[in-house]
Amino acid sequence: MTKDPNLLGSKLQEKYYQRAIEIELEKQEVPFKKQKLVDLVYEDMPIGRYFIDFVIDDKVALEIKASDYFKKDFSLQVLAYLKSAKLKLGIIANFNSDRLLYKRLINSKLRLD
């Protein structure tokens, strides 16, 4: 199999990119969790749940999108994930254009010791 970064191309559903990323992470032996469940808490009470597409090496939230453009809601969503999961870095990867578009987000509220 070739290492062509455009192997799948664009305009597919998110689930296909998620499956391909999972295969690559496993092949590269990168530790990750898929569909990581994170509780949303208000005043120490759980009020909901999030599913983060991937948490890589217990450090980075990776959210996969297949949208015509980056929506502000994507950033707000990932920032909420970072806060709830107590992660410092989030990446939104959007596969719906001729080239991969991505955005890095930092949880500025989290202090790393």
PyMOL commands that place a pseudoatom at each C-alpha (Angstrom):
pseudoatom trace, name=CA, resn=MET, resi=1, chain=A, elem=C, hetatm=0, pos=[0.000, 0.000, 0.000]
pseudoatom trace, name=CA, resn=THR, resi=2, chain=A, elem=C, hetatm=0, pos=[1.315, 3.456, -0.841]
pseudoatom trace, name=CA, resn=LYS, resi=3, chain=A, elem=C, hetatm=0, pos=[1.816, 6.200, 1.714]
pseudoatom trace, name=CA, resn=ASP, resi=4, chain=A, elem=C, hetatm=0, pos=[-0.118, 8.672, -0.420]
pseudoatom trace, name=CA, resn=PRO, resi=5, chain=A, elem=C, hetatm=0, pos=[-1.658, 11.262, 1.963]
pseudoatom trace, name=CA, resn=ASN, resi=6, chain=A, elem=C, hetatm=0, pos=[-4.530, 11.740, -0.472]
pseudoatom trace, name=CA, resn=LEU, resi=7, chain=A, elem=C, hetatm=0, pos=[-5.327, 8.045, -0.712]
pseudoatom trace, name=CA, resn=LEU, resi=8, chain=A, elem=C, hetatm=0, pos=[-8.963, 8.469, 0.299]
pseudoatom trace, name=CA, resn=GLY, resi=9, chain=A, elem=C, hetatm=0, pos=[-9.470, 11.853, -1.276]
pseudoatom trace, name=CA, resn=SER, resi=10, chain=A, elem=C, hetatm=0, pos=[-12.068, 14.319, -0.062]
pseudoatom trace, name=CA, resn=LYS, resi=11, chain=A, elem=C, hetatm=0, pos=[-15.848, 14.460, 0.222]
pseudoatom trace, name=CA, resn=LEU, resi=12, chain=A, elem=C, hetatm=0, pos=[-16.321, 11.191, 2.146]
pseudoatom trace, name=CA, resn=GLN, resi=13, chain=A, elem=C, hetatm=0, pos=[-18.250, 10.795, 5.386]
pseudoatom trace, name=CA, resn=GLU, resi=14, chain=A, elem=C, hetatm=0, pos=[-16.388, 11.393, 8.661]
pseudoatom trace, name=CA, resn=LYS, resi=15, chain=A, elem=C, hetatm=0, pos=[-16.636, 7.742, 9.686]
pseudoatom trace, name=CA, resn=TYR, resi=16, chain=A, elem=C, hetatm=0, pos=[-14.382, 6.655, 6.812]
pseudoatom trace, name=CA, resn=TYR, resi=17, chain=A, elem=C, hetatm=0, pos=[-11.645, 9.096, 7.775]
pseudoatom trace, name=CA, resn=GLN, resi=18, chain=A, elem=C, hetatm=0, pos=[-11.978, 7.956, 11.385]
pseudoatom trace, name=CA, resn=ARG, resi=19, chain=A, elem=C, hetatm=0, pos=[-11.502, 4.336, 10.347]
pseudoatom trace, name=CA, resn=ALA, resi=20, chain=A, elem=C, hetatm=0, pos=[-8.465, 5.198, 8.214]
pseudoatom trace, name=CA, resn=ILE, resi=21, chain=A, elem=C, hetatm=0, pos=[-6.903, 7.225, 11.047]
pseudoatom trace, name=CA, resn=GLU, resi=22, chain=A, elem=C, hetatm=0, pos=[-7.471, 4.354, 13.455]
pseudoatom trace, name=CA, resn=ILE, resi=23, chain=A, elem=C, hetatm=0, pos=[-5.687, 1.969, 11.072]
pseudoatom trace, name=CA, resn=GLU, resi=24, chain=A, elem=C, hetatm=0, pos=[-2.740, 4.346, 10.705]
pseudoatom trace, name=CA, resn=LEU, resi=25, chain=A, elem=C, hetatm=0, pos=[-2.424, 4.971, 14.453]
pseudoatom trace, name=CA, resn=GLU, resi=26, chain=A, elem=C, hetatm=0, pos=[-2.386, 1.224, 15.071]
pseudoatom trace, name=CA, resn=LYS, resi=27, chain=A, elem=C, hetatm=0, pos=[0.193, 0.645, 12.312]
pseudoatom trace, name=CA, resn=GLN, resi=28, chain=A, elem=C, hetatm=0, pos=[2.395, 3.402, 13.738]
pseudoatom trace, name=CA, resn=GLU, resi=29, chain=A, elem=C, hetatm=0, pos=[1.889, 2.001, 17.276]
pseudoatom trace, name=CA, resn=VAL, resi=30, chain=A, elem=C, hetatm=0, pos=[0.670, 5.347, 18.563]
pseudoatom trace, name=CA, resn=PRO, resi=31, chain=A, elem=C, hetatm=0, pos=[-1.327, 4.972, 21.780]
pseudoatom trace, name=CA, resn=PHE, resi=32, chain=A, elem=C, hetatm=0, pos=[-4.875, 6.272, 21.391]
pseudoatom trace, name=CA, resn=LYS, resi=33, chain=A, elem=C, hetatm=0, pos=[-8.444, 5.937, 22.563]
pseudoatom trace, name=CA, resn=LYS, resi=34, chain=A, elem=C, hetatm=0, pos=[-11.286, 6.025, 20.069]
pseudoatom trace, name=CA, resn=GLN, resi=35, chain=A, elem=C, hetatm=0, pos=[-14.654, 7.611, 20.900]
pseudoatom trace, name=CA, resn=LYS, resi=36, chain=A, elem=C, hetatm=0, pos=[-13.408, 8.584, 24.359]
pseudoatom trace, name=CA, resn=LEU, resi=37, chain=A, elem=C, hetatm=0, pos=[-16.333, 9.220, 26.676]
pseudoatom trace, name=CA, resn=VAL, resi=38, chain=A, elem=C, hetatm=0, pos=[-15.995, 12.379, 28.760]
pseudoatom trace, name=CA, resn=ASP, resi=39, chain=A, elem=C, hetatm=0, pos=[-18.529, 13.560, 31.320]
pseudoatom trace, name=CA, resn=LEU, resi=40, chain=A, elem=C, hetatm=0, pos=[-19.751, 17.134, 31.302]
pseudoatom trace, name=CA, resn=VAL, resi=41, chain=A, elem=C, hetatm=0, pos=[-19.952, 18.298, 34.911]
pseudoatom trace, name=CA, resn=TYR, resi=42, chain=A, elem=C, hetatm=0, pos=[-21.704, 21.258, 36.484]
pseudoatom trace, name=CA, resn=GLU, resi=43, chain=A, elem=C, hetatm=0, pos=[-21.046, 21.966, 40.169]
pseudoatom trace, name=CA, resn=ASP, resi=44, chain=A, elem=C, hetatm=0, pos=[-19.641, 18.458, 40.650]
pseudoatom trace, name=CA, resn=MET, resi=45, chain=A, elem=C, hetatm=0, pos=[-22.743, 16.881, 39.095]
pseudoatom trace, name=CA, resn=PRO, resi=46, chain=A, elem=C, hetatm=0, pos=[-22.663, 15.070, 35.736]
pseudoatom trace, name=CA, resn=ILE, resi=47, chain=A, elem=C, hetatm=0, pos=[-25.112, 16.679, 33.310]
pseudoatom trace, name=CA, resn=GLY, resi=48, chain=A, elem=C, hetatm=0, pos=[-24.096, 15.125, 30.007]
pseudoatom trace, name=CA, resn=ARG, resi=49, chain=A, elem=C, hetatm=0, pos=[-21.460, 13.312, 28.007]
pseudoatom trace, name=CA, resn=TYR, resi=50, chain=A, elem=C, hetatm=0, pos=[-19.135, 13.988, 25.115]
pseudoatom trace, name=CA, resn=PHE, resi=51, chain=A, elem=C, hetatm=0, pos=[-17.491, 11.542, 22.758]
pseudoatom trace, name=CA, resn=ILE, resi=52, chain=A, elem=C, hetatm=0, pos=[-14.102, 12.731, 21.521]
pseudoatom trace, name=CA, resn=ASP, resi=53, chain=A, elem=C, hetatm=0, pos=[-13.217, 11.095, 18.193]
pseudoatom trace, name=CA, resn=PHE, resi=54, chain=A, elem=C, hetatm=0, pos=[-9.663, 10.297, 19.315]
pseudoatom trace, name=CA, resn=VAL, resi=55, chain=A, elem=C, hetatm=0, pos=[-7.495, 11.028, 22.321]
pseudoatom trace, name=CA, resn=ILE, resi=56, chain=A, elem=C, hetatm=0, pos=[-3.915, 10.438, 21.312]
pseudoatom trace, name=CA, resn=ASP, resi=57, chain=A, elem=C, hetatm=0, pos=[-1.313, 9.464, 23.914]
pseudoatom trace, name=CA, resn=ASP, resi=58, chain=A, elem=C, hetatm=0, pos=[-3.654, 10.786, 26.653]
pseudoatom trace, name=CA, resn=LYS, resi=59, chain=A, elem=C, hetatm=0, pos=[-2.608, 14.291, 25.568]
pseudoatom trace, name=CA, resn=VAL, resi=60, chain=A, elem=C, hetatm=0, pos=[-4.288, 15.410, 22.344]
pseudoatom trace, name=CA, resn=ALA, resi=61, chain=A, elem=C, hetatm=0, pos=[-7.945, 15.479, 21.342]
pseudoatom trace, name=CA, resn=LEU, resi=62, chain=A, elem=C, hetatm=0, pos=[-8.400, 14.880, 17.618]
pseudoatom trace, name=CA, resn=GLU, resi=63, chain=A, elem=C, hetatm=0, pos=[-11.785, 15.756, 16.166]
pseudoatom trace, name=CA, resn=ILE, resi=64, chain=A, elem=C, hetatm=0, pos=[-12.545, 14.667, 12.599]
pseudoatom trace, name=CA, resn=LYS, resi=65, chain=A, elem=C, hetatm=0, pos=[-14.791, 16.735, 10.335]
pseudoatom trace, name=CA, resn=ALA, resi=66, chain=A, elem=C, hetatm=0, pos=[-15.944, 16.512, 6.728]
pseudoatom trace, name=CA, resn=SER, resi=67, chain=A, elem=C, hetatm=0, pos=[-17.476, 19.942, 6.215]
pseudoatom trace, name=CA, resn=ASP, resi=68, chain=A, elem=C, hetatm=0, pos=[-17.281, 22.532, 3.460]
pseudoatom trace, name=CA, resn=TYR, resi=69, chain=A, elem=C, hetatm=0, pos=[-15.677, 25.007, 5.862]
pseudoatom trace, name=CA, resn=PHE, resi=70, chain=A, elem=C, hetatm=0, pos=[-14.576, 25.425, 9.466]
pseudoatom trace, name=CA, resn=LYS, resi=71, chain=A, elem=C, hetatm=0, pos=[-17.503, 26.467, 11.607]
pseudoatom trace, name=CA, resn=LYS, resi=72, chain=A, elem=C, hetatm=0, pos=[-17.034, 28.426, 14.823]
pseudoatom trace, name=CA, resn=ASP, resi=73, chain=A, elem=C, hetatm=0, pos=[-19.036, 25.684, 16.543]
pseudoatom trace, name=CA, resn=PHE, resi=74, chain=A, elem=C, hetatm=0, pos=[-16.229, 23.199, 15.779]
pseudoatom trace, name=CA, resn=SER, resi=75, chain=A, elem=C, hetatm=0, pos=[-13.772, 25.242, 17.818]
pseudoatom trace, name=CA, resn=LEU, resi=76, chain=A, elem=C, hetatm=0, pos=[-16.223, 25.754, 20.665]
pseudoatom trace, name=CA, resn=GLN, resi=77, chain=A, elem=C, hetatm=0, pos=[-16.960, 22.029, 20.683]
pseudoatom trace, name=CA, resn=VAL, resi=78, chain=A, elem=C, hetatm=0, pos=[-13.290, 21.049, 20.890]
pseudoatom trace, name=CA, resn=LEU, resi=79, chain=A, elem=C, hetatm=0, pos=[-12.543, 23.668, 23.547]
pseudoatom trace, name=CA, resn=ALA, resi=80, chain=A, elem=C, hetatm=0, pos=[-15.379, 22.204, 25.642]
pseudoatom trace, name=CA, resn=TYR, resi=81, chain=A, elem=C, hetatm=0, pos=[-13.882, 18.730, 25.129]
pseudoatom trace, name=CA, resn=LEU, resi=82, chain=A, elem=C, hetatm=0, pos=[-10.461, 19.951, 26.243]
pseudoatom trace, name=CA, resn=LYS, resi=83, chain=A, elem=C, hetatm=0, pos=[-11.866, 21.531, 29.376]
pseudoatom trace, name=CA, resn=SER, resi=84, chain=A, elem=C, hetatm=0, pos=[-13.969, 18.491, 30.327]
pseudoatom trace, name=CA, resn=ALA, resi=85, chain=A, elem=C, hetatm=0, pos=[-11.222, 15.969, 29.559]
pseudoatom trace, name=CA, resn=LYS, resi=86, chain=A, elem=C, hetatm=0, pos=[-8.494, 18.151, 31.107]
pseudoatom trace, name=CA, resn=LEU, resi=87, chain=A, elem=C, hetatm=0, pos=[-6.418, 18.078, 27.936]
pseudoatom trace, name=CA, resn=LYS, resi=88, chain=A, elem=C, hetatm=0, pos=[-4.113, 20.864, 26.755]
pseudoatom trace, name=CA, resn=LEU, resi=89, chain=A, elem=C, hetatm=0, pos=[-4.192, 20.459, 22.952]
pseudoatom trace, name=CA, resn=GLY, resi=90, chain=A, elem=C, hetatm=0, pos=[-6.976, 19.814, 20.465]
pseudoatom trace, name=CA, resn=ILE, resi=91, chain=A, elem=C, hetatm=0, pos=[-6.846, 19.422, 16.706]
pseudoatom trace, name=CA, resn=ILE, resi=92, chain=A, elem=C, hetatm=0, pos=[-9.739, 19.702, 14.290]
pseudoatom trace, name=CA, resn=ALA, resi=93, chain=A, elem=C, hetatm=0, pos=[-8.987, 17.928, 11.010]
pseudoatom trace, name=CA, resn=ASN, resi=94, chain=A, elem=C, hetatm=0, pos=[-11.311, 18.727, 8.121]
pseudoatom trace, name=CA, resn=PHE, resi=95, chain=A, elem=C, hetatm=0, pos=[-11.123, 16.353, 5.166]
pseudoatom trace, name=CA, resn=ASN, resi=96, chain=A, elem=C, hetatm=0, pos=[-13.741, 17.920, 2.910]
pseudoatom trace, name=CA, resn=SER, resi=97, chain=A, elem=C, hetatm=0, pos=[-11.442, 19.941, 0.653]
pseudoatom trace, name=CA, resn=ASP, resi=98, chain=A, elem=C, hetatm=0, pos=[-8.752, 19.136, -1.879]
pseudoatom trace, name=CA, resn=ARG, resi=99, chain=A, elem=C, hetatm=0, pos=[-6.192, 19.174, 0.926]
pseudoatom trace, name=CA, resn=LEU, resi=100, chain=A, elem=C, hetatm=0, pos=[-6.383, 18.460, 4.630]
pseudoatom trace, name=CA, resn=LEU, resi=101, chain=A, elem=C, hetatm=0, pos=[-7.306, 21.533, 6.628]
pseudoatom trace, name=CA, resn=TYR, resi=102, chain=A, elem=C, hetatm=0, pos=[-6.611, 21.589, 10.324]
pseudoatom trace, name=CA, resn=LYS, resi=103, chain=A, elem=C, hetatm=0, pos=[-6.794, 23.887, 13.297]
pseudoatom trace, name=CA, resn=ARG, resi=104, chain=A, elem=C, hetatm=0, pos=[-4.958, 23.606, 16.608]
pseudoatom trace, name=CA, resn=LEU, resi=105, chain=A, elem=C, hetatm=0, pos=[-6.677, 24.699, 19.797]
pseudoatom trace, name=CA, resn=ILE, resi=106, chain=A, elem=C, hetatm=0, pos=[-5.103, 25.229, 23.199]
pseudoatom trace, name=CA, resn=ASN, resi=107, chain=A, elem=C, hetatm=0, pos=[-6.854, 24.856, 26.542]
pseudoatom trace, name=CA, resn=SER, resi=108, chain=A, elem=C, hetatm=0, pos=[-5.423, 28.000, 28.147]
pseudoatom trace, name=CA, resn=LYS, resi=109, chain=A, elem=C, hetatm=0, pos=[-7.193, 27.217, 31.434]
pseudoatom trace, name=CA, resn=LEU, resi=110, chain=A, elem=C, hetatm=0, pos=[-5.159, 24.037, 31.986]
pseudoatom trace, name=CA, resn=ARG, resi=111, chain=A, elem=C, hetatm=0, pos=[-1.803, 24.353, 33.677]
pseudoatom trace, name=CA, resn=LEU, resi=112, chain=A, elem=C, hetatm=0, pos=[0.680, 21.575, 33.127]
pseudoatom trace, name=CA, resn=ASP, resi=113, chain=A, elem=C, hetatm=0, pos=[2.958, 20.824, 36.057]
for i in range(1, 113): cmd.bond("trace and resi %d" % i, "trace and resi %d" % (i + 1))
show_as sticks, trace
zoom trace
